[in-house]
Amino acid sequence: EKPLPEPNAETRPFWDGLKEHRLVLQRCANCGKVRHYPRPMCDACFSLDCEWFEASGKGKVHSWTVAHHPFHMGFKKDLPYVVLTIDLDEGVRMVAPLEGATEADLALGMPVKIRYHQVSESITLPGFCIDG
């Protein structure tokens, strides 16, 4: 069985958004800097105040890697799989698996969009597919 994220008070809005098929990101309520992954303090102005907003769920391929060895035995049957680093339109990066395509289909800067996968009653995970 695959390990699942364990949402906490700081990350709950992100995971709740995914469950509702919305990508929700954190933004500093003081200076406006978007941040991902969710965390308590802004790295630009050190404010502890944040707000959440719905992101577009779109971005461009920054890089990728192909996993040939499972980091956890729950992923062994998925091998090989592609993990993308995406430059989201909102200016932050996100890491998630590639859906519905192979490494041969990818190019740097290629547009992608989010997909949602409910893996348990409480957890929905993101993936990205080629947009277009």
PyMOL commands that set and color helices and strands:
alter all, ss='L'
color gray80, all
select helices_A, chain A and resi 12-19+73-78+103-105
alter helices_A, ss='H'
color red, helices_A
select strands_A, chain A and resi 24-28+34-35+50-54+58-67+81-88+93-97+111-118+124-130
alter strands_A, ss='S'
color yellow, strands_A
deselect
rebuild
show_as cartoon
